[in-house]
Amino acid sequence: MNSEEQAQGEKRVMQMLVDPLKRRGLAKPSALTVAQFDEMIEGLCQRLAYMSAGSLMALEEQAAASPGGKDRDRFPIANQILQWAADIQPPGIALRR
């Protein structure tokens, strides 16, 4: 993946995973500071840039169905999201975006 594809992929992750989860009302995990949460989101966007739009939609549904936190109103932690992502579309599997 070249740098342009990476940047487009990161933007797609933000638009199709992160923003929709925020619109659903999921907040940052209480154990993270705002800076740590922003870092987590940035890392997720970088690591999930390979995913197709369809896979990201499936991942959004999975994350929304399994929110974190005591009140079940928090973003799942990055490790959990990455595990779901690998189940939905393993890294290295190129699907049509």
C-alpha positions as CSV (number, residue, x, y, z in Angstrom):
1,M,0.0,0.0,0.0
2,N,1.5,3.3,-1.0
3,S,1.2,6.5,1.0
4,E,-1.8,7.8,-1.0
5,E,-3.7,4.5,-0.5
6,Q,-2.8,4.6,3.2
7,A,-4.1,8.1,3.6
8,Q,-7.3,7.2,1.8
9,G,-7.7,4.1,3.9
10,E,-7.2,6.1,7.2
11,K,-9.9,8.6,6.1
12,R,-12.2,5.7,5.2
13,V,-11.7,4.2,8.7
14,M,-12.5,7.5,10.3
15,Q,-15.6,8.0,8.2
16,M,-17.0,4.5,8.3
17,L,-16.0,3.3,11.8
18,V,-15.0,6.0,14.2
19,D,-17.4,8.8,13.3
20,P,-20.5,6.4,13.2
21,L,-19.6,5.0,16.6
22,K,-19.3,8.5,18.0
23,R,-22.7,9.4,16.5
24,R,-24.1,6.3,18.2
25,G,-23.0,7.9,21.5
26,L,-20.0,5.8,22.3
27,A,-17.5,7.8,24.4
28,K,-13.8,7.4,25.1
29,P,-13.0,4.6,27.6
30,S,-12.9,6.0,31.1
31,A,-9.4,4.6,31.7
32,L,-7.9,6.8,28.9
33,T,-7.2,10.5,28.8
34,V,-8.4,12.5,25.8
35,A,-4.8,12.4,24.4
36,Q,-4.6,8.6,24.8
37,F,-8.0,8.2,23.2
38,D,-7.0,10.4,20.3
39,E,-3.8,8.3,20.0
40,M,-5.8,5.1,20.1
41,I,-8.1,6.3,17.3
42,E,-5.1,7.5,15.2
43,G,-3.5,4.0,15.6
44,L,-6.7,2.3,14.7
45,C,-7.0,4.3,11.5
46,Q,-3.4,3.5,10.5
47,R,-3.7,-0.2,11.3
48,L,-7.2,-0.7,9.7
49,A,-6.5,1.4,6.5
50,Y,-6.3,-1.9,4.5
51,M,-10.0,-2.7,5.2
52,S,-12.7,-2.4,2.6
53,A,-15.8,-0.3,3.1
54,G,-18.0,-3.3,3.5
55,S,-15.7,-4.8,6.1
56,L,-15.6,-1.5,8.0
57,M,-19.4,-1.4,8.1
58,A,-19.4,-4.9,9.6
59,L,-16.8,-3.9,12.1
60,E,-18.8,-0.8,13.1
61,E,-21.8,-3.1,13.7
62,Q,-19.7,-5.5,15.8
63,A,-18.2,-2.6,17.9
64,A,-21.6,-1.0,18.4
65,A,-23.1,-4.3,19.6
66,S,-20.3,-4.9,22.1
67,P,-19.5,-1.5,23.7
68,G,-17.1,-1.3,26.6
69,G,-17.4,0.2,30.0
70,K,-19.5,-0.5,33.0
71,D,-22.6,1.2,31.5
72,R,-21.8,-0.3,28.0
73,D,-21.5,3.2,26.5
74,R,-17.8,3.3,25.7
75,F,-15.6,2.6,22.7
76,P,-14.2,-0.9,22.9
77,I,-10.5,-0.8,23.4
78,A,-8.2,-0.9,20.4
79,N,-7.1,-4.5,21.0
80,Q,-10.7,-5.8,20.9
81,I,-11.5,-3.8,17.7
82,L,-8.3,-5.1,16.0
83,Q,-9.3,-8.7,16.9
84,W,-12.7,-8.2,15.4
85,A,-11.2,-6.6,12.3
86,A,-8.9,-9.6,11.8
87,D,-11.9,-11.9,12.0
88,I,-13.8,-9.8,9.5
89,Q,-11.0,-9.1,7.1
90,P,-7.5,-10.4,8.0
91,P,-4.6,-8.1,7.2
92,G,-3.2,-8.8,3.8
93,I,-6.5,-9.8,2.3
94,A,-7.3,-7.2,-0.3
95,L,-11.0,-6.7,-1.0
96,R,-12.5,-4.2,-3.3
97,R,-12.9,-0.9,-1.5
